C-alpha cells in the first residue's frame, strides 16, 4: 500500500491530476526552474560586485534612480525571481497544501502556484521594462527574459495548466459560475 504524498511541512499534498505530465505543465515548471536558477545566479553575481566593475559595468548605476549599489536588484533577483520561481515550480509540480495560501486559492479557485506564476511573469516584464528604460546597453537577454515573462503570464491560462491547478474552492457569497474559470 502506498503512502499519501506530503509537502515539506509534512501535511498531505493535493493528489496529482492526470494533467501533471502534460507538455504545458512540464514546460511551465521547466521555465520556472530556468528562471529560478538563472536569477539566483545573477543575484549572487550582483552581490559579489555591489558597486560594479568586475561583472557589471559601474556606469549602469549612474542612470538608476534611488540606487547607489546593486544590492536591491541583487536581492530582487535572488529572493524574488530566484527562490520565488523555484518555490512556484515546486508548487506547480507537487501542489502542496499550505494554510497561508488558502485566501489566494479561494479567490482564484486555483492552487496558489497558479497566481504566483502570473505574478512572476508580470514582475519579469516590469523588470525588463525598467532595464530598457534605465540601462544604457541592450542585450539579447532582455528579449529572452521578456519572452519568459510573457510565457509565464500566458501558460497558466492554457487548459492543461488550469486543470492541473484548479482547486474547486469557491468565493464565499458568490455562486460557483460567477467566480469565473
C-alpha positions as CSV (number, residue, x, y, z in Angstrom):
1,X,0.0,0.0,0.0
2,X,1.4,3.4,-0.9
3,X,1.6,6.3,1.5
4,X,-0.1,9.6,0.6
5,X,2.3,12.3,-0.7
6,X,3.2,15.0,1.8
7,X,4.6,18.6,1.4
8,X,7.7,19.9,3.0
9,X,5.8,20.6,6.3
10,X,4.6,17.0,6.5
11,X,1.0,17.9,5.5
12,X,-0.7,15.8,2.9
13,X,-0.2,17.2,-0.5
14,X,-3.1,17.6,-3.0
15,X,-3.5,14.5,-5.2
16,X,-1.9,15.0,-8.6
17,X,-4.2,15.2,-11.5
18,X,-3.8,13.3,-14.8
19,X,-2.6,16.6,-16.5
20,X,0.7,16.7,-14.5
21,X,2.6,15.2,-17.4
22,X,1.0,17.5,-20.0
23,X,3.7,19.3,-22.1
24,X,2.3,22.7,-21.0
25,X,2.7,21.8,-17.3
26,X,6.2,20.4,-17.7
27,X,7.1,23.3,-19.9
28,X,5.9,25.8,-17.3
29,X,7.8,24.0,-14.5
30,X,10.9,23.9,-16.7
31,X,10.6,27.6,-17.4
32,X,10.3,28.4,-13.7
33,X,13.3,26.3,-12.8
34,X,15.3,28.0,-15.6
35,X,14.3,31.5,-14.3
36,X,14.9,30.5,-10.7
37,X,18.5,29.2,-11.2
38,X,19.5,32.0,-13.7
39,X,18.0,34.7,-11.5
40,X,19.7,33.3,-8.4
41,X,23.0,33.2,-10.3
42,X,22.5,36.8,-11.4
43,X,21.7,37.9,-7.9
44,X,24.8,36.2,-6.5
45,X,26.9,37.8,-9.2
46,X,25.5,41.2,-8.2
47,X,26.1,40.6,-4.5
48,X,29.7,39.8,-5.3
49,X,30.1,43.1,-7.2
50,X,27.8,45.6,-5.5
51,X,29.5,48.7,-7.0
52,X,30.1,47.3,-10.4
53,X,33.3,46.8,-12.2
54,X,34.1,43.0,-12.2
55,X,30.8,41.5,-13.5
56,X,28.7,44.6,-14.2
57,X,29.6,48.0,-15.7
58,X,29.6,50.5,-12.9
59,X,28.2,53.1,-15.3
60,X,24.9,51.3,-15.1
61,X,24.5,52.6,-11.6
62,X,24.7,56.2,-12.8
63,X,21.3,56.1,-14.6
64,X,19.4,54.3,-11.8
65,X,17.2,56.4,-9.6
66,X,17.4,55.8,-5.8
67,X,20.0,53.1,-6.1
68,X,23.7,53.5,-5.4
69,X,24.7,49.9,-5.4
70,X,23.4,46.6,-6.9
71,X,22.2,45.4,-3.5
72,X,18.5,46.0,-4.1
73,X,18.4,44.5,-7.6
74,X,20.5,41.5,-6.4
75,X,18.0,40.8,-3.6
76,X,15.1,41.0,-6.0
77,X,16.8,38.6,-8.4
78,X,18.0,36.2,-5.7
79,X,14.9,36.1,-3.4
80,X,12.1,37.2,-5.7
81,X,12.8,35.7,-9.1
82,X,15.3,33.0,-7.9
83,X,13.7,31.5,-4.8
84,X,10.2,32.6,-5.8
85,X,10.4,30.8,-9.2
86,X,11.8,27.6,-7.6
87,X,9.2,27.6,-4.9
88,X,6.5,28.1,-7.6
89,X,7.9,25.3,-9.7
90,X,7.6,23.0,-6.7
91,X,4.0,24.3,-6.3
92,X,3.1,23.5,-9.9
93,X,4.5,20.0,-9.8
94,X,3.6,18.9,-6.3
95,X,0.7,21.2,-5.4
96,X,1.4,21.3,-1.6
97,X,-1.5,22.4,0.6
98,X,-0.4,25.3,2.8
99,X,-2.8,27.2,5.2
100,X,-1.3,30.6,4.3
101,X,-2.2,30.2,0.7
102,X,-5.9,29.4,1.3
103,X,-7.2,33.0,0.7
104,X,-5.5,33.1,-2.7
105,X,-6.9,29.7,-3.6
106,X,-10.4,30.7,-2.6
107,X,-10.2,33.9,-4.6
108,X,-8.8,32.3,-7.7
109,X,-10.2,28.8,-7.4
110,X,-6.7,27.6,-8.3
111,X,-3.7,26.4,-6.4
112,X,-1.6,29.3,-5.1
113,X,1.1,28.5,-7.7
114,X,-1.3,29.5,-10.5
115,X,-1.4,33.1,-9.2
116,X,2.3,33.0,-8.3
117,X,3.3,32.1,-11.9
118,X,1.4,35.1,-13.2
119,X,2.9,37.4,-10.6
120,X,6.3,36.3,-11.5
121,X,5.5,36.8,-15.2
122,X,4.2,40.3,-14.6
123,X,7.2,41.1,-12.4
124,X,9.6,39.8,-15.0
125,X,8.0,42.1,-17.7
126,X,8.2,45.1,-15.3
127,X,11.9,44.2,-14.6
128,X,12.8,44.0,-18.3
129,X,10.8,47.2,-18.9
130,X,12.8,49.0,-16.3
131,X,16.1,47.7,-17.7
132,X,15.1,49.0,-21.2
133,X,14.4,52.4,-19.7
134,X,17.3,52.8,-17.3
135,X,20.2,50.7,-18.6
136,X,22.3,52.2,-21.5
137,X,23.1,48.9,-23.1
138,X,20.7,46.5,-24.8
139,X,21.2,42.7,-24.7
140,X,19.6,39.7,-26.3
141,X,19.0,38.5,-22.7
142,X,16.3,41.2,-22.4
143,X,14.4,39.7,-25.3
144,X,14.8,36.2,-23.8
145,X,13.7,37.1,-20.3
146,X,10.9,39.4,-21.7
147,X,9.6,36.4,-23.6
148,X,10.0,34.3,-20.5
149,X,7.8,36.8,-18.6
150,X,5.2,36.8,-21.3
151,X,5.1,33.0,-21.3
152,X,4.7,33.0,-17.5
153,X,1.7,35.3,-17.9
154,X,0.1,33.1,-20.7
155,X,0.8,29.5,-19.8
156,X,-1.4,29.4,-16.6
157,X,-4.4,30.2,-18.9
158,X,-3.9,27.0,-21.0
159,X,-6.3,24.2,-20.4
160,X,-3.8,21.6,-19.0
161,X,-2.3,24.1,-16.6
162,X,-5.7,25.3,-15.4
163,X,-7.0,21.8,-14.9
164,X,-3.8,20.8,-13.1
165,X,-4.0,23.7,-10.7
166,X,-7.8,24.1,-10.2
167,X,-8.9,23.6,-6.6
168,X,-12.6,23.8,-6.9
169,X,-12.9,26.2,-4.0
170,X,-15.5,28.9,-4.3
171,X,-15.6,32.6,-3.2
172,X,-17.9,32.9,-0.3
173,X,-21.2,34.7,-1.3
174,X,-20.8,34.1,-5.0
175,X,-22.3,31.3,-7.0
176,X,-19.8,28.9,-8.5
177,X,-20.4,30.1,-12.1
178,X,-19.9,33.8,-11.2
179,X,-16.4,33.3,-10.0
180,X,-15.0,32.7,-13.5
181,X,-12.9,29.8,-14.7
